Amino acid sequence: MSDNKGLKSPMLSQVEVLEATLEAMGTPTPEQSALLKVTMEGKKLEYPARYTQEKLFGLYRVKWHLDTALEILGML
């Protein structure tokens, strides 16, 4: 991690962008939380409702991964 080559930690401003993105995503409503729960149980809705289900689950995964990344970066 010398000479500014290879793998390096992001700058504070870059971490702040990730934090702002995470904050902008908000938190699931009770209805969304219920849908996420049944999705994680492996249940799938019929089309066309499944499109909404898959999009919501994708957003949840993005939020979870962003949160995990920020947590790890905070440990460095």
C-alpha atoms as a printed R data frame, in Angstrom:
   type eleno elety resid chain resno       x       y       z
1  ATOM     1    CA   MET     A     1   0.000   0.000   0.000
2  ATOM     2    CA   SER     A     2   2.756   2.344  -0.914
3  ATOM     3    CA   ASP     A     3   3.374   4.644  -3.869
4  ATOM     4    CA   ASN     A     4  -0.428   4.954  -4.268
5  ATOM     5    CA   LYS     A     5  -0.509   1.718  -6.327
6  ATOM     6    CA   GLY     A     6  -2.582  -1.385  -5.954
7  ATOM     7    CA   LEU     A     7  -5.355  -1.866  -3.408
8  ATOM     8    CA   LYS     A     8  -5.872   1.154  -1.194
9  ATOM     9    CA   SER     A     9  -8.434   2.582   1.190
10 ATOM    10    CA   PRO     A    10 -11.012   4.999  -0.227
11 ATOM    11    CA   MET     A    11 -10.790   8.671   0.671
12 ATOM    12    CA   LEU     A    12 -13.134  10.062   3.307
13 ATOM    13    CA   SER     A    13 -15.193  11.863   0.657
14 ATOM    14    CA   GLN     A    14 -15.747   8.557  -1.159
15 ATOM    15    CA   VAL     A    15 -16.892   6.848   2.040
16 ATOM    16    CA   GLU     A    16 -19.251   9.774   2.679
17 ATOM    17    CA   VAL     A    17 -20.845   9.199  -0.746
18 ATOM    18    CA   LEU     A    18 -21.512   5.574   0.201
19 ATOM    19    CA   GLU     A    19 -23.009   6.699   3.514
20 ATOM    20    CA   ALA     A    20 -25.252   9.227   1.743
21 ATOM    21    CA   THR     A    21 -26.398   6.560  -0.707
22 ATOM    22    CA   LEU     A    22 -27.240   4.209   2.134
23 ATOM    23    CA   GLU     A    23 -29.180   6.947   3.915
24 ATOM    24    CA   ALA     A    24 -31.051   7.886   0.724
25 ATOM    25    CA   MET     A    25 -32.243   4.307   0.315
26 ATOM    26    CA   GLY     A    26 -34.287   4.576   3.512
27 ATOM    27    CA   THR     A    27 -35.776   1.653   5.418
28 ATOM    28    CA   PRO     A    28 -38.433  -0.828   4.314
29 ATOM    29    CA   THR     A    29 -42.072  -0.150   5.153
30 ATOM    30    CA   PRO     A    30 -43.899  -2.811   7.185
31 ATOM    31    CA   GLU     A    31 -45.402  -4.139   3.933
32 ATOM    32    CA   GLN     A    32 -41.988  -4.272   2.254
33 ATOM    33    CA   SER     A    33 -40.526  -5.984   5.323
34 ATOM    34    CA   ALA     A    34 -43.230  -8.644   5.134
35 ATOM    35    CA   LEU     A    35 -42.522  -9.198   1.443
36 ATOM    36    CA   LEU     A    36 -38.781  -9.417   2.120
37 ATOM    37    CA   LYS     A    37 -39.450 -11.990   4.853
38 ATOM    38    CA   VAL     A    38 -41.442 -14.288   2.575
39 ATOM    39    CA   THR     A    39 -38.838 -13.785  -0.165
40 ATOM    40    CA   MET     A    40 -36.073 -14.910   2.188
41 ATOM    41    CA   GLU     A    41 -38.203 -17.935   3.049
42 ATOM    42    CA   GLY     A    42 -37.997 -18.875  -0.624
43 ATOM    43    CA   LYS     A    43 -41.583 -18.060  -1.554
44 ATOM    44    CA   LYS     A    44 -42.157 -16.461  -4.947
45 ATOM    45    CA   LEU     A    45 -45.132 -14.423  -6.048
46 ATOM    46    CA   GLU     A    46 -46.862 -14.955  -9.364
47 ATOM    47    CA   TYR     A    47 -46.029 -12.675 -12.279
48 ATOM    48    CA   PRO     A    48 -46.361  -9.685 -12.627
49 ATOM    49    CA   ALA     A    49 -46.034  -9.182  -8.832
50 ATOM    50    CA   ARG     A    50 -42.795 -11.165  -8.883
51 ATOM    51    CA   TYR     A    51 -41.075  -8.310 -10.756
52 ATOM    52    CA   THR     A    52 -41.745  -6.019  -7.788
53 ATOM    53    CA   GLN     A    53 -40.661  -8.745  -5.385
54 ATOM    54    CA   GLU     A    54 -37.357  -9.277  -7.200
55 ATOM    55    CA   LYS     A    55 -36.655  -5.547  -7.500
56 ATOM    56    CA   LEU     A    56 -37.326  -5.011  -3.790
57 ATOM    57    CA   PHE     A    57 -35.100  -7.930  -2.848
58 ATOM    58    CA   GLY     A    58 -32.340  -6.590  -5.104
59 ATOM    59    CA   LEU     A    59 -32.533  -3.183  -3.425
60 ATOM    60    CA   TYR     A    60 -32.449  -4.861  -0.009
61 ATOM    61    CA   ARG     A    61 -29.322  -6.775  -1.002
62 ATOM    62    CA   VAL     A    62 -27.627  -3.592  -2.270
63 ATOM    63    CA   LYS     A    63 -28.447  -1.823   1.009
64 ATOM    64    CA   TRP     A    64 -27.168  -4.772   3.045
65 ATOM    65    CA   HIS     A    65 -23.910  -4.931   1.069
66 ATOM    66    CA   LEU     A    66 -23.360  -1.171   1.344
67 ATOM    67    CA   ASP     A    67 -23.909  -1.375   5.085
68 ATOM    68    CA   THR     A    68 -21.482  -4.293   5.352
69 ATOM    69    CA   ALA     A    69 -18.866  -2.487   3.244
70 ATOM    70    CA   LEU     A    70 -19.090   0.628   5.408
71 ATOM    71    CA   GLU     A    71 -18.807  -1.478   8.533
72 ATOM    72    CA   ILE     A    72 -15.664  -3.159   7.217
73 ATOM    73    CA   LEU     A    73 -14.158   0.138   6.063
74 ATOM    74    CA   GLY     A    74 -14.717   1.492   9.564
75 ATOM    75    CA   MET     A    75 -12.535  -1.305  10.920
76 ATOM    76    CA   LEU     A    76  -9.578  -0.423   8.691
